[in-house]
């Protein structure tokens, strides 16, 4: 297409500037409040440059043991969940990519069916809480959501596209199937592994409902935020030790926690969005 | 790949010898099949509870010792004082969301497609994805700054608009607005990639014929992505009742719960909140059954209009 720039193009630029503004303004607002003096914030919360700069909101959050443990829980579930997820998903995907595997077909069908039908909230809740007794157990963050079938299919499609010559050569050299997966297939899968690792990591970090339903005694950062949010909507009371010179409000604490919870996402996603989108279009073509 | 496929194509027979030969593959897959059966198929079996009277005390009883109530739980659901309003809320927030959300995503995709400054296009697109990756808790926390009484919007208009504190249909629109703000950039990707598949020759021919930019969008771009729009619409109609409890609960507050309650949340409230497991499951089963019917109906209608169908 030819590149003639007309007035319409400049109008489009203006519209896009508006889109960027509307998208970023609420985030900048949160950032500004988190760095602003809590009592000053109450006067008017509509600003994106701190009026009275302070670090006391963050100091409170990082000192308060109420927030340290949830932070540790969030980080651990993200790390453990991602490692376990990537390991198990890629191993399963390899076995299901093997057309000569006796159970290739039945196993694949069993997994794919679950993408379309699910038991729903109550049966799952009862299974986890009443039958397996996983309530308030760290495993509830890892085991029930260990493998996303969608991710497994992404990896499997990727393996299907790899040349099989290497695998066969290894087989002739006497490698068993586990060694072939671990030493040959896995290293070749780096791009797709990066994609699913991100899906798992973002999913784990952002997860809220599992804590709400199954493990309120093992709160994550997301759940802690939910708790403060409900506090703040009821009453803006000054909770925080009175001997601190600057007061802290639920509002300003919530903003500081929001920033802490959003930061990893903001740092990671622009670099890896190409993997995400690659995965998305791959899925839509292959299904 | 072709050569090796020939040998692999031969169907492997199930015998002790092959099982021994493929023992590593079995060890590497069977634990996950067991995991799948426990976490995905046992809850499906749990649907039987919809036809039984299951309370915390009777949950541990074997299935044949529980009291079968036929469609009793479903009748109880329809007679529930919250049911009618919940159904209206679910459909309301869902239909507005599908309609406005689809239009917004298409408009955004068309604008991105028309943008000639490629670097700027990329930056805008990247920024527009940001809210998609952020959790609903954070979005709710941010939304409360913007829409709560005395929030950003209120100070902007210098009046209290009660956007998140009016117990009315208003909250549906607020929720849909927040949802679109979060997802529009992400949802535009699929339309954008569909636009990339349109033959550039069509645009050149139209330009020679003197079509202006809007005519080209209207007569080439939009018809070009029509199949994608139809497929996505059918799928979202199929999911019309599956409004997530997470979003609704987080954007709600006790003042406005009458208008934010949706089926999934209602199922949780009755099933876990009131410990009536049978009733809660029945609500979930109802939701799935209606979802499948809606999917088939939408699919049929698309077929009647001569569109490509999903199934």
Interface residues (C-beta under 8 A of the other chain):
Chain A: X1 X3 X5 X8 X9 X12 X13 X15 X16 X19 X20 X22 X23 X24 X25 X26 X27 X29 X30 X33 X44 X45 X46 X88 X91 X92 X94 X95 X96 X98 X99 X100 X101 X102 X103 X107 X110 X111 X114 X117 X118 X119 X120 X121 X122 X123 X124 X125 X126 X127 X130 X131 X132 X143 X144 X146 X147 X163 X164 X165 X168 X176 X177 X178 X181 X202 X205 X206 X207 X208 X209 X213 X222 X223 X225 X226 X229 X232 X233 X254 X255 X258 X261 X262 X265 X266 X269 X270 X273 X277 X280 X281 X284
Chain B: X1 X4 X5 X8 X9 X10 X12 X13 X14 X18 X19 X22 X24 X25 X26 X27 X28 X29 X32 X33 X35 X36 X37 X38 X39 X40 X41 X42 X43 X44 X45 X46 X47 X49 X59 X60 X108 X111 X114 X115 X116 X117 X120 X121 X123 X124 X126 X127 X128 X129 X130 X131 X133 X134 X135 X136 X137 X138 X140 X141 X142 X143 X144 X145 X146 X148 X150 X151 X152 X155 X156 X181 X185 X189 X190 X193 X200 X203 X204 X213 X245 X246 X250 X253 X264 X267 X268 X271 X272 X277 X280 X281 X284 X285 X287 X288
